[in-house]
Amino acid sequence: MYYLNKIVGFLISPIGIAIFGGVIAFLCAKREHRRAAKWFGGLTVVWFWLWMTPIMSLVVGVPLEREFLVDGKVPAVEMFPKADAIVLLGGSMGVETNLSSYAEMWGSADRVWQAARLYKAGKSTKVIATGDHAIDSTLGLLLEFGVVKDDVCFMDARNTEDEAKGIREILSRVELVTGSGGVGELRVEELSRVEVERGRRRPKILLVTSAWHMKRASLMFEKYAPSVEVVCAPADFENSIVAERPFSLSDFLPDPGAFMGNSVALHEWVGIVGYKLFR
């Protein structure tokens, strides 16, 4: 299913559709259907151009992030409640290699910074980092940001569905001790125990991921981890920040970075629509 999702995701991506249009145009030309070849070729070029422009982020990117703004601003960490754990979804960090002993920050590394901010603000004493090779890719930067190593645990996962299922499983095996403020403390050294002092309750997490991914991620947690109370604490408001600056002629010109961002946004929308149709 994982690889099937990857294949389907590519086929309905901007580049997948552009390749399909180009192949159709080529086949029409080979069969001497010149009019159809021109139409398909022209539409493919327009399609490809459109998805490569920064202005397209207003259509597909900004709406993904808008609901997580507070009064039009990125929410400060002080606004979030205390929780049993900070769950950091795949921080998009460079995997440790022999090339350098330092953490490498990739495109969505703001997620790691956000998790560290919440931790340092006292919102939770535990960070659960997920993703492929999570230890190699995330631990270094968390430590540099001041998170204590013993307060971090890791969970390998290939996609958001696996992350939601894994967090549900972890928190079902964790002892939650309710403090005076009503917020539990996560005791990872006692993961094998299944007991909660002063009565059972739903464990609460601060879910950290990029703002453009948060809508789909929260839907996945709603479906696969209904026993967990999720508070969205997004980072990385890439599209909203870009939308705030004055637009110019260059926003209508092709840009490789915009193409990548718009492709990711379309992938998110496809996932959201798919979830709503087949849940």
C-alpha positions in Angstrom: 0.0 0.0 0.0 2.9 2.4 0.8 4.4 2.0 -2.6 1.0 2.1 -4.3 0.3 5.4 -2.7 3.7 6.7 -3.9 2.9 5.7 -7.5 -0.6 7.1 -7.5 0.7 10.3 -5.8 3.2 10.7 -8.7 0.7 10.1 -11.4 -1.6 12.8 -10.1 1.2 15.3 -9.3 1.8 18.3 -11.5 4.9 16.7 -13.1 3.1 13.4 -13.5 0.2 15.0 -15.3 2.6 17.1 -17.5 4.5 13.9 -18.5 1.1 12.3 -19.4 0.1 15.3 -21.5 3.5 15.3 -23.2 3.2 11.6 -24.1 -0.4 12.1 -25.5 0.9 15.1 -27.6 3.8 12.9 -28.9 1.5 10.0 -29.8 -0.9 12.4 -31.6 2.0 13.8 -33.5 3.2 10.4 -34.5 -0.2 9.5 -35.8 -0.3 12.8 -37.6 -3.2 14.2 -35.5 -1.5 17.6 -35.6 -4.4 19.6 -34.3 -4.7 17.3 -31.2 -1.0 17.3 -30.8 -0.8 21.1 -30.7 -3.7 21.2 -28.2 -2.2 18.7 -25.8 1.2 20.1 -26.2 0.0 23.7 -25.5 -2.1 22.7 -22.6 0.9 20.7 -21.1 3.1 23.8 -21.4 0.5 26.0 -19.8 -0.1 23.5 -17.0 3.6 23.1 -16.3 4.2 26.9 -16.3 1.2 27.5 -14.0 2.5 25.1 -11.3 6.0 26.6 -11.5 4.8 30.1 -10.6 4.9 31.5 -7.0 1.5 33.0 -7.6 0.0 29.5 -7.6 0.9 29.2 -3.9 -2.0 31.6 -3.2 -4.4 29.0 -4.6 -3.0 25.7 -3.3 -0.6 26.6 -0.5 -2.0 29.4 1.6 -5.5 27.8 2.2 -3.7 24.8 3.8 -2.1 27.1 6.4 -4.7 29.8 7.0 -6.8 28.0 9.7 -3.7 27.6 11.9 -3.0 31.4 12.0 -4.2 33.3 15.1 -5.5 36.8 14.1 -3.5 36.5 10.9 -0.2 35.8 12.8 1.8 32.7 13.5 0.9 31.6 17.1 3.5 32.0 19.8 4.4 28.9 21.8 3.1 30.5 25.0 -0.4 30.2 23.6 -0.3 26.4 23.6 -1.4 24.3 26.6 0.8 21.9 28.5 0.7 18.3 27.2 1.9 14.8 27.9 4.3 14.9 24.9 5.5 16.9 22.0 5.2 14.8 18.9 7.6 15.9 16.2 6.6 14.5 12.7 9.6 13.8 10.4 11.7 17.0 10.9 13.2 16.9 7.4 16.7 16.8 8.7 19.8 15.6 6.9 20.7 12.0 8.0 24.0 11.8 9.8 26.9 10.8 7.6 30.7 10.6 7.9 30.9 13.9 6.1 30.1 16.1 9.2 29.4 15.7 12.9 26.9 18.5 12.8 23.1 18.4 12.2 22.1 19.4 8.7 18.9 21.5 8.3 16.7 20.7 5.4 13.6 22.3 4.1 11.2 21.7 7.0 13.7 21.9 9.8 11.6 24.6 11.5 9.6 21.7 12.9 12.6 20.7 15.0 13.0 24.3 16.2 9.3 24.5 17.1 9.5 21.3 19.1 12.5 22.7 21.0 10.6 26.0 21.6 7.7 24.2 23.1 10.0 22.0 25.3 11.9 25.1 26.5 8.6 26.9 27.2 7.7 24.1 29.6 4.8 22.8 27.6 6.0 19.2 28.0 9.0 17.3 29.4 9.0 14.7 26.6 9.6 14.9 22.8 8.7 12.0 20.6 10.4 12.4 17.1 9.2 10.3 14.2 10.2 9.5 10.7 12.7 7.4 8.8 16.0 7.3 10.7 14.6 9.7 13.2 17.5 9.4 15.6 20.2 10.1 13.0 18.2 13.0 11.4 16.8 14.9 14.4 18.6 14.2 17.7 21.6 16.4 16.9 19.7 19.5 16.3 17.3 19.0 19.3 20.4 18.7 21.5 21.9 21.9 20.0 18.6 23.6 20.7 18.8 22.7 24.4 16.6 19.6 24.6 17.9 17.1 27.2 18.8 13.8 25.5 16.9 11.6 28.1 13.7 13.5 27.3 13.7 12.5 23.7 12.4 9.2 22.3 12.1 8.1 18.7 9.8 6.2 16.4 10.5 5.1 12.9 7.7 5.6 10.4 7.4 6.0 6.7 4.3 8.2 6.4 1.7 10.1 8.5 -0.6 7.1 8.8 2.2 5.0 10.4 3.1 8.0 12.7 -0.5 8.2 14.0 -0.8 4.5 14.6 2.7 4.4 16.3 1.9 7.3 18.6 -1.4 5.7 19.6 0.4 2.5 20.4 3.2 4.3 22.4 0.8 6.3 24.4 -1.4 3.3 25.2 1.6 1.8 26.9 2.7 4.9 28.8 2.0 5.7 32.4 0.4 9.1 32.8 0.6 10.6 36.2 -1.7 13.6 36.7 -0.1 16.5 38.4 -1.6 19.3 40.3 -2.4 21.3 37.2 -4.3 18.3 35.6 -1.6 17.7 33.0 0.2 14.4 32.9 3.9 13.6 33.0 5.1 11.1 30.4 7.2 8.3 32.0 9.0 6.6 29.1 11.1 4.5 31.4 7.9 2.6 32.4 6.4 2.1 28.9 5.4 -1.5 29.8 3.0 -0.4 32.5 -0.7 0.4 31.6 -2.0 2.4 34.5 -3.1 5.9 35.2 -3.2 7.4 38.6 -6.4 9.2 39.6 -8.5 7.7 36.8 -8.0 7.2 33.1 -8.0 10.1 30.6 -7.0 10.7 27.0 -3.3 11.5 26.6 -2.7 15.0 25.2 0.0 15.7 22.6 1.2 18.9 20.9 1.5 17.9 17.3 4.3 19.6 15.5 4.7 19.6 11.7 4.8 22.1 8.9 1.7 24.2 8.6 1.0 23.1 5.1 1.0 19.4 6.3 -0.9 20.0 9.5 -4.5 19.7 8.1 -3.9 16.2 6.7 -1.8 15.1 9.7 -4.5 16.1 12.1 -7.1 14.2 10.0 -4.8 11.1 10.1 -4.5 11.3 13.9 -8.3 11.8 14.1 -8.8 8.5 12.1 -5.9 6.3 13.4 -5.4 7.7 16.9 -8.9 8.7 18.2 -7.8 7.9 21.8 -5.3 10.7 21.7 -6.2 14.4 22.2 -4.3 16.4 19.6 -3.4 20.1 19.9 -2.0 21.4 16.6 1.3 23.4 17.1 2.4 24.0 13.5 5.6 25.5 12.2 7.0 26.4 8.8 4.3 28.8 7.5 6.1 29.0 4.1 3.2 29.9 1.9 1.6 32.4 4.3 4.8 34.3 4.8 5.5 34.5 1.0 1.9 35.7 0.5 2.6 38.7 2.8 5.2 40.3 0.6 4.3 42.5 -2.3 3.9 40.6 -5.6 5.9 41.4 -8.7 6.2 40.2 -12.3 8.6 37.5 -11.1 5.8 35.8 -9.3 4.3 34.9 -12.6 7.6 33.4 -14.0 8.7 29.8 -13.5 10.6 29.1 -10.4 11.9 25.6 -9.4 11.3 26.2 -5.7 7.7 27.3 -6.3 7.2 24.2 -8.4 8.3 22.0 -5.5 6.2 23.8 -3.0 3.1 23.8 -5.2 3.5 20.1 -5.9 3.7 19.3 -2.2 0.5 21.4 -1.6 -1.4 19.5 -4.3 -0.3 16.2 -2.7 -1.7 17.4 0.6 -5.0 18.4 -1.0 -5.3 15.0 -2.8 -4.7 13.3 0.6 -7.3 15.5 2.3 -9.9 14.8 -0.3 -9.1 11.1 -0.4 -9.5 10.9 3.4 -12.9 12.7 3.3 -14.1 10.4 0.5 -12.9 7.1 1.9 -12.8 7.5 5.7 
